[in-house]
Amino acid sequence: MSKFSMDSKLGDLMKDPAAKAVIDQFLPGASTNPQTKMAFGMTLKALAGFPQAKISKDLLAQIDAALKALG
């Protein structure tokens, strides 16, 4: 079972260098954006529900697959 997925909290993803790199790969600048910290308690899936996040279902699926591939 993978350590990370779209059901992981954003704060947990940002603490792990490999997961953080995946987030920045698909959402450039996310790790350096001060507003990101406000969402640290949310899962990536929940965050995608907000239009402001600009995370489509397709993009969420790509991020989820990349996170799961981390092992």
N, C-alpha and C positions, 0 to 999 in steps of 0.2 A: 504494500500500500504506500502510496506517495505521501510524503511529508506535507506537501503544499497542493492547493487547488483553488478554484474560485470560491470555495467555502472557507478559505483561510482569512483571518483578519488582516487588514492592510498593515497594521502595525507590526504583526508577526512577519509579514513578507518583507517589510523594510529593514528588519533586524538581520535578515539573512542575506549575505552579499550576492549569492547566486539568484535568489528569488527577486531581490531588488533589481538586479541586472535584467531579468525577464520583464519586470514591470516597466523599466525604462526603455527597453527595446520596443515594446508595443505602445507605451504611453510616454513618449519622450518628455523629459523634464519633470516627471511626476515626483521623483525622489527629492528634487530640489525646490519644488513649489511649496511655499509656506502653508498654503491651504490644505495640502495633503494631510498634514498632521491632524486636522479636524476630523478626518475620516478614519483614523487609525483603529477605532473600535468597531468599524464596520467590515463586513466581509466584502470581498471584491464583487461577488454576485449582487449583494445589496446596493453597493455603490453604483453598479451598472444600471440600476433602476432609476437613477436620477439623470434626466436629460443633459444637465450641465457636465456630467462626467464624460459624455461623448464616447461611451463604450457600447458599441452595437452587440447584438447577440453573437454575430460572427466573430467579432474581435474578442469577446469574452471567451468563446470556445477556443480560439487560438491561444489566448493567454493561459487558459486552463490546461490545455494540452502541453504547453511549454513548461508550466509549473510542475505538472505530474511527471514529466520526463526528467526532472531533476532527481527523482528517486526518493 
